[in-house]
Amino acid sequence: MIDDLTIAAVCMNSPLGEIEKNLQRMETFVKEAARAGADLICFPELSVTGYRLENPAEIYAGFRPEKVLERVEEMARAYGMILLAGMVEPSDGAKPYISQLIAGPDGLLGVYRKTHLSPNEKATYMSGRKLEVFTVKGARFGVQLCYESHFPEISTIMALQGAEILLIPHASPRGSPAEKAESWLRHLPSRAFDNGLYVVANNQVGNNRNGFLFPGVAMALNPSGRVLGSYRGYEEKMMWVHLTGEELDETRKHSMKYFLPNRRPELYQEISKSRDEP
């Protein structure tokens, strides 16, 4: 069971390709979060590199991709925090990944690569092939990126792997902050309620100087699917949320609030079939 955990979820403006400036801006947030006692800080999807649907390799002109990883690790070590940051990650294949770096006080914990790409992203990026849960400072959490939150199977698998928190960084453009929040409220409460866990989501914000305008939205939900905290606006913002092991424990010990123990996976074989199977 998690200890009490304070999370800072950042709505950050990430201009495309301004990697050094974005890293410096991130460190400003990390310093502030550390001073305020946060245990974990989560930046949006592609927060370091910015969001792009064409020629993403050009983002790294004059900047080594491995330097991003080094800087994120350095920040997590220096400030003793769990830190999640998003980047375009080059691969050995023809296309890069959309990845979220996860670092802690002892260094890199892992890299989550987006497994479910949106229709607009498939031509540009490669899909990750692994769903996993990360454990640090008593917290067990899964990471999903933006479009992935629309697939309930991902959340259930992560919950079965032991996740008590789902962190869902977004780079989701279009619409107003109110419209984006309304959209999230159609599915994110279900991810929390059905799996008996916390959900914390956050989006990029503002103009990324490449044709995308991101509405700033951050939202945290408790294991009953109720909103614990939220932000909507067009300014950069760090939303704070305090999660307690007591609330999670109360939900998971209640026979009518925690559903996973009563699953019947022998009936769910259709879910695991590929689209080509009869």
C-alpha positions in Angstrom: 0.0 0.0 0.0 1.3 3.5 -0.8 2.4 5.9 1.9 0.8 9.3 1.8 2.2 11.0 -1.3 2.2 14.6 -2.6 2.1 15.0 -6.3 2.8 18.1 -8.4 1.2 17.7 -11.9 2.4 20.4 -14.2 0.7 22.1 -17.1 3.7 23.4 -19.0 4.3 25.2 -22.2 6.7 23.2 -24.3 7.8 25.1 -27.5 8.8 22.7 -30.2 12.6 22.0 -30.4 13.5 24.4 -27.6 15.0 21.6 -25.6 17.5 23.5 -23.4 14.9 26.2 -22.5 12.3 23.5 -21.7 14.7 21.7 -19.5 15.5 24.9 -17.7 11.8 25.7 -17.2 11.3 22.2 -15.9 14.0 22.7 -13.3 12.3 25.8 -12.1 9.2 23.8 -11.4 11.2 21.0 -9.8 12.9 23.5 -7.4 9.5 24.9 -6.4 7.9 21.5 -5.9 10.9 20.3 -3.8 10.7 23.3 -1.6 7.0 22.7 -1.0 7.6 19.0 -0.1 6.4 17.2 -3.2 7.4 13.5 -3.5 6.6 13.3 -7.3 6.4 15.8 -10.1 4.8 14.8 -13.4 5.4 16.9 -16.6 3.2 16.5 -19.7 3.8 14.2 -22.7 6.7 15.4 -24.9 7.4 18.2 -22.4 11.1 18.3 -23.2 11.0 18.2 -26.9 7.6 19.6 -27.8 4.9 17.9 -29.9 5.4 17.3 -33.6 3.7 15.1 -36.2 6.3 15.5 -39.0 10.0 14.9 -39.1 10.5 14.6 -35.3 14.2 13.7 -35.7 14.8 17.3 -36.7 14.0 18.3 -33.1 17.5 17.2 -32.0 19.5 19.4 -34.4 22.5 20.4 -32.3 21.3 18.6 -29.2 22.2 15.0 -28.2 19.1 13.0 -27.2 21.0 11.1 -24.4 21.6 14.5 -22.8 17.9 14.8 -22.0 18.1 11.6 -20.0 21.2 12.8 -18.1 19.5 16.1 -17.2 16.3 14.5 -16.0 18.3 12.0 -13.9 20.4 14.9 -12.5 17.3 16.8 -11.5 15.7 13.8 -9.8 18.9 13.1 -7.8 19.6 16.7 -6.9 16.1 17.4 -5.5 15.3 13.9 -4.2 12.1 13.5 -6.1 10.4 11.1 -8.5 10.3 12.9 -11.9 8.4 12.1 -15.1 9.3 14.0 -18.3 8.3 13.4 -21.9 10.5 13.3 -25.0 10.8 12.1 -28.6 13.0 9.1 -28.2 15.1 8.0 -31.2 15.1 4.2 -31.9 17.1 1.7 -34.0 14.2 1.6 -36.4 12.9 4.1 -38.9 10.7 5.9 -36.5 11.1 7.2 -32.9 9.0 6.6 -29.8 6.9 8.9 -27.8 8.4 8.2 -24.4 8.1 9.3 -20.8 11.3 9.1 -18.7 10.8 8.0 -15.0 13.7 9.0 -12.7 14.0 8.9 -8.9 16.5 9.9 -6.2 18.6 6.9 -7.1 18.6 7.5 -10.9 16.6 6.3 -13.9 13.8 3.9 -13.0 12.7 3.3 -16.6 11.3 4.6 -19.9 7.7 4.1 -20.8 7.1 4.1 -24.6 3.6 4.9 -25.8 1.9 1.6 -26.8 -1.3 3.0 -28.4 -0.7 5.7 -30.9 -3.5 8.0 -32.1 -4.4 7.7 -35.8 -2.4 10.9 -36.5 0.7 9.6 -34.8 1.0 6.2 -36.4 2.8 7.4 -39.5 5.4 9.3 -37.5 6.1 7.2 -34.4 6.7 3.6 -33.4 4.5 1.9 -30.8 6.0 0.6 -27.5 5.4 -3.0 -26.7 5.4 -3.2 -22.9 3.0 -2.2 -20.1 4.7 -2.0 -16.7 4.4 -0.6 -13.2 7.1 1.4 -11.4 7.8 1.3 -7.7 9.6 4.0 -5.7 9.2 5.7 -2.3 6.5 3.3 -1.4 4.4 4.3 -4.5 3.4 1.8 -7.2 2.3 3.6 -10.4 1.6 3.0 -14.0 2.1 5.6 -16.8 -0.2 6.1 -19.8 0.2 8.7 -22.4 -2.8 10.8 -23.6 -4.7 8.7 -26.2 -3.9 5.5 -24.3 -6.3 6.5 -21.5 -9.2 5.6 -23.9 -8.3 1.9 -23.6 -9.7 0.5 -20.3 -7.7 -2.7 -20.7 -4.4 -0.8 -20.1 -5.6 0.5 -16.8 -6.9 -2.9 -15.7 -3.6 -4.6 -16.6 -1.6 -2.0 -14.7 -3.9 -2.4 -11.7 -3.4 -6.2 -11.8 0.3 -5.5 -11.9 0.0 -3.7 -8.6 -0.5 -0.1 -9.7 -2.2 2.1 -7.0 -1.8 5.3 -9.1 -2.1 6.0 -12.8 -0.2 9.0 -14.1 -1.5 10.2 -17.5 0.5 13.0 -19.0 -1.1 14.5 -22.2 -0.1 16.5 -25.2 -3.7 17.0 -26.3 -4.5 20.1 -28.5 -7.7 21.7 -29.6 -10.7 22.8 -27.6 -11.0 25.1 -24.6 -9.8 24.1 -21.1 -13.5 23.6 -20.1 -14.1 21.4 -23.2 -11.0 19.3 -22.5 -11.9 18.9 -18.9 -15.4 17.8 -19.8 -13.9 15.2 -22.2 -11.7 13.9 -19.5 -14.6 13.6 -17.1 -16.2 11.2 -19.5 -13.6 8.5 -19.1 -11.0 9.2 -16.4 -13.4 8.7 -13.5 -14.1 5.2 -14.8 -10.4 4.3 -14.9 -10.1 5.2 -11.2 -13.5 3.7 -10.1 -13.4 0.5 -12.0 -9.8 -0.3 -10.8 -9.9 1.1 -7.3 -6.9 3.5 -7.8 -5.9 7.1 -8.0 -5.6 8.9 -11.4 -3.6 12.0 -12.0 -3.6 13.6 -15.5 -2.1 16.8 -16.9 -1.8 18.5 -20.3 0.6 20.8 -22.1 -0.6 24.4 -22.2 -0.4 27.2 -24.7 1.0 27.7 -28.2 3.9 25.3 -29.0 5.0 27.4 -32.0 4.2 24.6 -34.4 0.5 25.1 -35.1 -0.8 23.5 -31.9 -2.6 25.3 -29.1 -3.0 23.2 -25.9 -5.7 23.9 -23.3 -4.2 23.7 -19.8 -6.0 21.0 -17.8 -4.9 19.0 -14.8 -7.1 16.6 -12.8 -6.8 14.2 -9.9 -9.3 11.5 -9.0 -9.6 9.3 -6.0 -10.3 5.5 -6.1 -14.0 6.2 -6.1 -13.7 8.3 -9.3 -14.4 11.6 -7.6 -12.3 14.7 -8.4 -9.8 15.6 -5.7 -8.3 18.6 -7.5 -8.3 20.3 -11.0 -7.0 23.2 -13.0 -8.4 24.7 -16.2 -6.7 27.6 -18.0 -4.3 28.9 -20.5 -1.4 29.7 -18.1 1.3 27.4 -16.8 0.2 25.8 -13.6 1.4 23.3 -11.0 -1.6 21.4 -9.5 -1.0 19.9 -6.1 -2.7 16.8 -4.8 -2.2 14.8 -1.7 -2.9 11.0 -1.9 -3.4 8.9 1.1 -2.9 5.2 1.7 -5.8 5.3 4.0 -8.3 6.2 1.3 -6.9 3.6 -1.0 -7.0 1.0 1.7 -10.6 1.8 2.6 -11.7 1.4 -1.0 -9.8 -1.9 -1.6 -11.1 -3.5 1.6 -14.7 -2.7 0.8 -16.5 -5.6 -0.9 -18.7 -3.3 -3.0 -16.1 -0.7 -3.9 -13.2 -2.9 -5.2 -14.2 -5.0 -8.2 -10.9 -6.6 -9.5 -11.0 -9.5 -7.1 -14.3 -10.6 -8.6 -13.2 -10.7 -12.2 -13.8 -13.8 -14.4 -10.9 -13.7 -16.9 -12.0 -17.0 -18.4 -14.9 -15.1 -20.0 -12.8 -12.4 -21.5 -11.0 -14.3 -24.2 -12.5 -12.1 -27.0 -10.5 -9.1 -25.7 -7.2 -10.8 -26.3 -7.9 -11.8 -29.9 -6.2 -9.9 -32.6 -8.3 -8.1 -35.1 -7.5 -10.7 -37.8 -8.7 -13.6 -35.8 -12.3 -15.0 -36.5 
